[in-house]
Amino acid sequence: MEQSNQIKGQGAQRNVINRFDKYTYEPEDEDFETVKTTFTEVFPKSIVNPVKSPDLSMEYSLNAYQGCEHGCSYCFARPTHEYWGFSAGIDFERKIMVKKNAPELLEKFFKKRGYVPKTIVMSGNTDPYQPVERKLEITRKLLQIFLHYRHPVSFITKNALILRDLDLLIQLAEKNLVSVNLSIPTINEDLRRVMEPRTSSVKNKLKALEILSQNGIPVNVMAAPVIPGLNSDEGLNIYKTVSELGAKSAHHALIRLNDTVEPVFVHWLNAHFPDRSQKVLNLIRSMRAGNLGEKRYFERYKGEGNIADMIHQTFALARRKYFHGKHIAPLATEHFTGSKDQQLRLF
């Protein structure tokens, strides 16, 4: 694998300019080698967010963390860090904000009069099972609230740490109250180490998939992002592997580099794949009308041109071949016991 000078175990190779800052300061590159990850507690007044994007199937999301240690250079959530006054680059990975009051806020949300239960997705932005969760257990406490109120929850994660909470997940699954979306963009461990430097290994992800499936917890695998010239040839192998391990469904998504994700990804690509970086970028541009990003609803997931079409056709073939007749049923809402109206009906 071609590599040049780089910060090991890091997705972003530097900080990038915050779009909202009038003045900026860029430390020397060597400063980043000694920067430690910090965790700052913040105190939001609410924790459940309505999702208004018309091309997303989720209606609510919940993010217990802002920023993510996993270090994926292409993460679409990076620009959200700029609203906190940080950079979408290294700051996103090393300045993590934690919401320890999230369980209390979730319980308060459930008790709102007239609340109609709908599946809440954790997280929709940053990973609920990123490394610091092992110590803080915010996600586990939230899971206990979901179980207590019998409310449906769906997870998006790329970390096998989710198996720590298998006891709670099994209880939720017994009432069809949980599903898991496991991100597996590659089953090449060498590539995984570069794409996702601090996520679980491919071996551990696949083991998590197998154990979750064996325990009746429905898993959808997300082969995302698909990056032409890096992992775009893995569609059939990924779908075959995860289907055999029990996944109920699988989906893919093309890479898109909006706003300050673009310079972070370009720096990462040049550092790790200098011999093919321009080829990869040109392939992405061929799918995005000459750009690296795409913000238009629905179009942002489609792409255009021959490369996009070939990728979509390959994954469609893989889905027909390995997931024919499989699906994940909608989660149940009829068991919910949270709001005041619901509580009164118990008597």
RODO-2510 file (C-alpha; in nm, 4 decimals, decimal comma):
residues 347
     n   res          X          Y          Z
     1     m     0,0000     0,0000     0,0000
     2     e     0,1524     0,3319    -0,1079
     3     q     0,2228     0,5702     0,1796
     4     s     0,4107     0,8947     0,2322
     5     n     0,4533     1,1132     0,5418
     6     q     0,1493     1,0781     0,7618
     7     i     0,0216     1,0917     1,1183
     8     k    -0,0218     0,7283     1,2152
     9     g    -0,3592     0,6164     1,3457
    10     q    -0,5147     0,9405     1,2306
    11     g    -0,7706     1,0086     0,9606
    12     a    -0,7300     1,3843     0,9295
    13     q    -0,3688     1,4830     0,8664
    14     r    -0,4131     1,8433     0,9799
    15     n    -0,6755     2,0922     1,0856
    16     v    -0,8622     2,2713     0,8101
    17     i    -1,0002     2,6239     0,8150
    18     n    -1,3328     2,6616     0,9942
    19     r    -1,5824     2,8148     0,7503
    20     f    -1,7303     3,0315     1,0263
    21     d    -1,4079     3,1756     1,1695
    22     k    -1,2983     3,5220     1,0679
    23     y    -0,9431     3,4537     1,1843
    24     t    -0,7627     3,1224     1,1669
    25     y    -0,4444     2,9720     1,3050
    26     e    -0,2819     2,6616     1,1617
    27     p    -0,0202     2,5023     1,3921
    28     e     0,2859     2,3395     1,2421
    29     d     0,2301     1,9793     1,1328
    30     e     0,4599     1,8367     1,3989
    31     d     0,2415     1,9856     1,6746
    32     f    -0,0288     1,7300     1,5972
    33     e     0,1921     1,4359     1,6877
    34     t     0,1706     1,5245     2,0564
    35     v    -0,1875     1,6529     2,0763
    36     k    -0,3901     1,4413     2,3190
    37     t    -0,7575     1,3590     2,2802
    38     t    -0,9720     1,5601     2,5193
    39     f    -1,3277     1,4981     2,6356
    40     t    -1,5470     1,7906     2,7366
    41     e    -1,8859     1,7558     2,8986
    42     v    -2,1584     1,9701     2,7455
    43     f    -2,5097     2,0261     2,8742
    44     p    -2,7742     2,0276     2,5983
    45     k    -3,1362     2,1035     2,6851
    46     s    -3,2684     1,8370     2,4486
    47     i    -3,1233     1,5184     2,3035
    48     v    -3,3671     1,3884     2,0398
    49     n    -3,3526     1,5613     1,7024
    50     p    -3,6174     1,5457     1,4290
    51     v    -3,4691     1,4462     1,0929
    52     k    -3,6120     1,6611     0,8157
    53     s    -3,4118     1,5380     0,5156
    54     p    -3,6664     1,3890     0,2700
    55     d    -3,4233     1,1250     0,1412
    56     l    -3,3517     0,9747     0,4838
    57     s    -3,5789     0,7077     0,6275
    58     m    -3,5159     0,8010     0,9924
    59     e    -3,7489     1,0425     1,1714
    60     y    -3,5501     1,1017     1,4905
    61     s    -3,1806     1,0839     1,5754
    62     l    -2,9934     1,0975     1,9045
    63     n    -2,6257     1,1847     1,9389
    64     a    -2,4614     1,1323     2,2769
    65     y    -2,1252     1,2455     2,1424
    66     q    -2,0040     1,5282     1,9178
    67     g    -1,6877     1,4444     1,7298
    68     c    -1,5605     1,0900     1,6836
    69     e    -1,2354     0,9137     1,7645
    70     h    -1,2665     0,6605     1,4834
    71     g    -1,0788     0,8837     1,2415
    72     c    -1,2578     0,8259     0,9101
    73     s    -1,1376     1,1040     0,6790
    74     y    -1,4563     1,0975     0,4705
    75     c    -1,7042     1,1281     0,7612
    76     f    -1,9956     1,3492     0,6564
    77     a    -2,0349     1,4690     1,0181
    78     r    -1,7019     1,6522     1,0263
    79     p    -1,8444     1,9961     0,9292
    80     t    -2,0821     1,9841     1,2292
    81     h    -1,7786     2,0340     1,4542
    82     e    -1,7345     2,3800     1,3082
    83     y    -2,0554     2,4973     1,4756
    84     w    -1,8783     2,4398     1,8078
    85     g    -1,5832     2,6559     1,7024
    86     f    -1,3551     2,3642     1,6144
    87     s    -1,1969     2,2380     1,2949
    88     a    -1,3429     1,9548     1,0891
    89     g    -0,9917     1,8116     1,0702
    90     i    -0,7935     1,6778     1,3635
    91     d    -1,0166     1,8628     1,6135
    92     f    -1,3087     1,6411     1,5070
    93     e    -1,1139     1,3342     1,6177
    94     r    -0,9361     1,4721     1,9241
    95     k    -1,1793     1,7194     2,0809
    96     i    -1,4795     1,5098     2,1744
    97     m    -1,7851     1,6537     2,3487
    98     v    -1,9886     1,4197     2,5651
    99     k    -2,3474     1,4529     2,6813
   100     k    -2,3665     1,2717     3,0119
   101     n    -2,7170     1,4031     3,0759
   102     a    -2,8489     1,2302     2,7622
   103     p    -3,0354     0,9520     2,9521
   104     e    -3,2252     1,2039     3,1656
   105     l    -3,3141     1,4089     2,8588
   106     l    -3,4361     1,0990     2,6737
   107     e    -3,6621     1,0025     2,9630
   108     k    -3,7998     1,3560     2,9730
   109     f    -3,8677     1,3349     2,5989
   110     f    -4,0618     1,0104     2,6390
   111     k    -4,2848     1,1680     2,9034
   112     k    -4,4068     1,4499     2,6814
   113     r    -4,7840     1,4543     2,6656
   114     g    -4,9139     1,3221     2,3363
   115     y    -4,5802     1,1902     2,2167
   116     v    -4,6253     0,9325     1,9414
   117     p    -4,3409     0,6774     1,9462
   118     k    -4,1267     0,6441     1,6349
   119     t    -3,7931     0,4717     1,5951
   120     i    -3,5023     0,6809     1,7209
   121     v    -3,1696     0,6267     1,5451
   122     m    -2,8440     0,6330     1,7375
   123     s    -2,6651     0,8210     1,6255
   124     g    -2,7169     0,9494     1,2752
   125     n    -2,4098     1,1674     1,3198
   126     t    -2,1208     1,0281     1,5274
   127     d    -2,0761     0,6717     1,6486
   128     p    -2,2544     0,5802     1,9753
   129     y    -1,9954     0,3063     2,0364
   130     q    -1,6763     0,5032     1,9743
   131     p    -1,3863     0,4100     2,2074
   132     v    -1,4668     0,6450     2,4983
   133     e    -1,8073     0,4774     2,5354
   134     r    -1,6269     0,1827     2,6912
   135     k    -1,5530     0,4060     2,9914
   136     l    -1,8471     0,6493     2,9995
   137     e    -2,1299     0,4038     2,9167
   138     i    -2,3660     0,6816     2,8039
   139     t    -2,5000     0,4643     2,5224
   140     r    -2,5605     0,1743     2,7596
   141     k    -2,7560     0,4002     2,9955
   142     l    -2,9627     0,5238     2,7027
   143     l    -3,0269     0,1653     2,6002
   144     q    -3,1603     0,0939     2,9475
   145     i    -3,4053     0,3830     2,9073
   146     f    -3,5226     0,2482     2,5712
   147     l    -3,5785    -0,0921     2,7277
   148     h    -3,7577     0,0470     3,0330
   149     y    -4,0029     0,2422     2,8179
   150     r    -4,0209    -0,0274     2,5490
   151     h    -3,9336     0,2211     2,2788
   152     p    -3,7847     0,1201     1,9388
   153     v    -3,4236     0,2133     1,8689
   154     s    -3,1925     0,1530     1,5739
   155     f    -2,8144     0,1774     1,5911
   156     i    -2,5564     0,2906     1,3361
   157     t    -2,2064     0,1829     1,4360
   158     k    -1,8769     0,0458     1,3110
   159     n    -1,7570    -0,0773     1,6477
   160     a    -1,7847    -0,4280     1,7929
   161     l    -1,8178    -0,2653     2,1359
   162     i    -2,1916    -0,2985     2,0766
   163     l    -2,1572    -0,6606     2,1952
   164     r    -2,0967    -0,5302     2,5477
   165     d    -2,4677    -0,4479     2,5582
   166     l    -2,5849    -0,7788     2,4174
   167     d    -2,7930    -0,8481     2,7286
   168     l    -3,0055    -0,5385     2,6711
   169     l    -3,0208    -0,5827     2,2942
   170     i    -3,1581    -0,9363     2,3339
   171     q    -3,4367    -0,8130     2,5598
   172     l    -3,5290    -0,5387     2,3129
   173     a    -3,5202    -0,7818     2,0215
   174     e    -3,7683    -1,0100     2,1948
   175     k    -4,0295    -0,7361     2,1405
   176     n    -3,8972    -0,6254     1,7990
   177     l    -3,7642    -0,3006     1,9441
   178     v    -3,4110    -0,2900     1,8039
   179     s    -3,2101    -0,3175     1,4834
   180     v    -2,8435    -0,2573     1,4085
   181     n    -2,6822    -0,0954     1,1048
   182     l    -2,3226    -0,2133     1,1000
   183     s    -2,0828    -0,0162     0,8803
   184     i    -1,8481    -0,2442     0,6850
   185     p    -1,7054    -0,0555     0,3851
   186     t    -1,4275    -0,3091     0,3317
   187     i    -1,3342    -0,6613     0,4356
   188     n    -0,9686    -0,5987     0,3487
   189     e    -0,8070    -0,5479     0,6901
   190     d    -0,5051    -0,3629     0,5487
   191     l    -0,7365    -0,1132     0,3825
   192     r    -0,9603    -0,0940     0,6916
   193     r    -0,6641     0,0162     0,9044
   194     v    -0,6110     0,3115     0,6732
   195     m    -0,9742     0,4010     0,6045
   196     e    -1,0939     0,3626     0,9639
   197     p    -0,7818     0,3778     1,1809
   198     r    -0,9503     0,3415     1,5203
   199     t    -1,2566     0,1305     1,4470
   200     s    -1,2913    -0,2399     1,5194
   201     s    -1,0973    -0,4764     1,2959
   202     v    -1,2752    -0,6515     1,0103
   203     k    -1,2528    -0,9766     1,2056
   204     n    -1,4220    -0,8238     1,5094
   205     k    -1,6899    -0,6515     1,3027
   206     l    -1,7802    -0,9764     1,1311
   207     k    -1,7816    -1,1578     1,4650
   208     a    -2,0154    -0,8930     1,6053
   209     l    -2,2454    -0,9388     1,3061
   210     e    -2,2521    -1,3134     1,3592
   211     i    -2,3210    -1,2920     1,7333
   212     l    -2,5922    -1,0279     1,6957
   213     s    -2,7632    -1,2352     1,4252
   214     q    -2,7423    -1,5560     1,6275
   215     n    -2,9204    -1,3774     1,9121
   216     g    -3,2132    -1,2610     1,7014
   217     i    -3,1005    -0,9009     1,6585
   218     p    -3,1609    -0,7939     1,2962
   219     v    -2,8542    -0,6448     1,1274
   220     n    -2,8309    -0,4353     0,8144
   221     v    -2,4798    -0,3948     0,6741
   222     m    -2,3845    -0,0560     0,5334
   223     a    -2,1118    -0,0828     0,2689
   224     a    -2,0350     0,2856     0,2812
   225     p    -1,8770     0,4849     0,1514
   226     v    -1,7903     0,3235    -0,1780
   227     i    -1,4720     0,4939    -0,3007
   228     p    -1,3845     0,4231    -0,6643
   229     g    -1,0291     0,3003    -0,6968
   230     l    -1,0095     0,1919    -0,3309
   231     n    -1,2952    -0,0368    -0,2220
   232     s    -1,5355    -0,0225    -0,5168
   233     d    -1,4431    -0,3748    -0,6277
   234     e    -1,5549    -0,5371    -0,3004
   235     g    -1,9328    -0,5296    -0,3390
   236     l    -1,9879    -0,8972    -0,4174
   237     n    -1,7411    -1,0178    -0,1556
   238     i    -1,8830    -0,7964     0,1189
   239     y    -2,2437    -0,8948     0,0517
   240     k    -2,1609    -1,2655     0,0248
   241     t    -1,9632    -1,2620     0,3487
   242     v    -2,2154    -1,0718     0,5584
   243     s    -2,5119    -1,2649     0,4210
   244     e    -2,3518    -1,5924     0,5232
   245     l    -2,2967    -1,4533     0,8731
   246     g    -2,6628    -1,3669     0,9168
   247     a    -2,7180    -1,0101     0,7954
   248     k    -3,0814    -0,9505     0,7013
   249     s    -3,0104    -0,6756     0,4482
   250     a    -2,7308    -0,4630     0,3041
   251     h    -2,6987    -0,1247     0,1370
   252     h    -2,4249     0,0877    -0,0157
   253     a    -2,3623     0,4577    -0,0665
   254     l    -2,1221     0,6472    -0,2899
   255     i    -1,8678     0,8770    -0,1323
   256     r    -1,9453     1,2482    -0,1313
   257     l    -1,7138     1,5144     0,0032
   258     n    -1,9144     1,8164     0,1085
   259     d    -1,7719     2,1365     0,2530
   260     t    -1,4675     2,0818     0,4773
   261     v    -1,4787     1,7048     0,4376
   262     e    -1,3153     1,7616     0,0986
   263     p    -0,9783     1,9006     0,2142
   264     v    -0,9602     1,6464     0,4992
   265     f    -1,0128     1,3585     0,2577
   266     v    -0,7754     1,4988    -0,0044
   267     h    -0,4972     1,5391     0,2553
   268     w    -0,5598     1,1835     0,3777
   269     l    -0,5613     1,0410     0,0256
   270     n    -0,2377     1,2163    -0,0685
   271     a    -0,0715     1,0917     0,2502
   272     h    -0,1726     0,7262     0,2164
   273     f    -0,2155     0,6746    -0,1581
   274     p     0,0066     0,9318    -0,3329
   275     d     0,0459     0,7195    -0,6468
   276     r    -0,3255     0,6949    -0,7141
   277     s    -0,4748     0,9960    -0,5384
   278     q    -0,5457     1,1923    -0,8564
   279     k    -0,7015     0,8878    -1,0195
   280     v    -0,9359     0,8374    -0,7229
   281     l    -1,0319     1,2044    -0,7127
   282     n    -1,1024     1,2103    -1,0858
   283     l    -1,3210     0,9012    -1,0532
   284     i    -1,5189     1,0720    -0,7765
   285     r    -1,5568     1,3827    -0,9920
   286     s    -1,6885     1,1656    -1,2742
   287     m    -1,9731     1,0607    -1,0436
   288     r    -2,0426     1,4108    -0,9126
   289     a    -2,0699     1,6245    -1,2278
   290     g    -1,7101     1,7391    -1,1983
   291     n    -1,7278     1,8068    -0,8243
   292     l    -1,6216     1,6069    -0,5205
   293     g    -1,9397     1,6804    -0,3233
   294     e    -2,3146     1,6750    -0,3771
   295     k    -2,5812     1,8266    -0,1501
   296     r    -2,9004     1,7857    -0,3516
   297     y    -3,1482     1,5540    -0,1855
   298     f    -3,1764     1,2113    -0,3484
   299     e    -2,9087     1,3025    -0,6044
   300     r    -2,6400     1,2878    -0,3358
   301     y    -2,6872     0,9111    -0,3096
   302     k    -2,7226     0,8391    -0,6820
   303     g    -2,4233     0,9887    -0,8545
   304     e    -2,4032     0,9926    -1,2331
   305     g    -2,1951     0,8593    -1,5213
   306     n    -2,0497     0,5236    -1,6134
   307     i    -1,8514     0,4679    -1,2940
   308     a    -2,1527     0,5315    -1,0717
   309     d    -2,3691     0,3091    -1,2898
   310     m    -2,1212     0,0215    -1,2755
   311     i    -2,0976     0,0460    -0,8983
   312     h    -2,4753     0,0522    -0,8559
   313     q    -2,5172    -0,2438    -1,0920
   314     t    -2,2579    -0,4485    -0,9051
   315     f    -2,4237    -0,3911    -0,5685
   316     a    -2,7698    -0,4538    -0,7154
   317     l    -2,6463    -0,7873    -0,8481
   318     a    -2,4964    -0,8699    -0,5084
   319     r    -2,8216    -0,7850    -0,3329
   320     r    -3,0266    -1,0052    -0,5642
   321     k    -2,7795    -1,2902    -0,5300
   322     y    -2,7237    -1,2871    -0,1552
   323     f    -3,0266    -1,1125    -0,0024
   324     h    -3,3170    -1,2360    -0,2107
   325     g    -3,6188    -1,2748     0,0162
   326     k    -3,4429    -1,1217     0,3177
   327     h    -3,5516    -0,8008     0,4881
   328     i    -3,5772    -0,6265     0,8236
   329     a    -3,9311    -0,5705     0,9486
   330     p    -4,0316    -0,2274     1,0845
   331     l    -3,9758    -0,1999     1,4570
   332     a    -4,2711    -0,2165     1,6942
   333     t    -4,4186     0,0936     1,8594
   334     e    -4,7230    -0,0561     2,0309
   335     h    -4,5316    -0,1570     2,3451
   336     f    -4,4355     0,1990     2,4399
   337     t    -4,5199     0,2955     2,8008
   338     g    -4,3628     0,6386     2,8278
   339     s    -4,5859     0,9425     2,7839
   340     k    -4,8345     1,0601     3,0430
   341     d    -5,1225     0,9540     2,8187
   342     q    -4,9727     0,6067     2,7891
   343     q    -4,9140     0,5847     3,1632
   344     l    -5,2779     0,6657     3,2369
   345     r    -5,3916     0,3838     3,0103
   346     l    -5,2035     0,1359     3,2280
   347     f    -5,4589     0,1802     3,5081
***
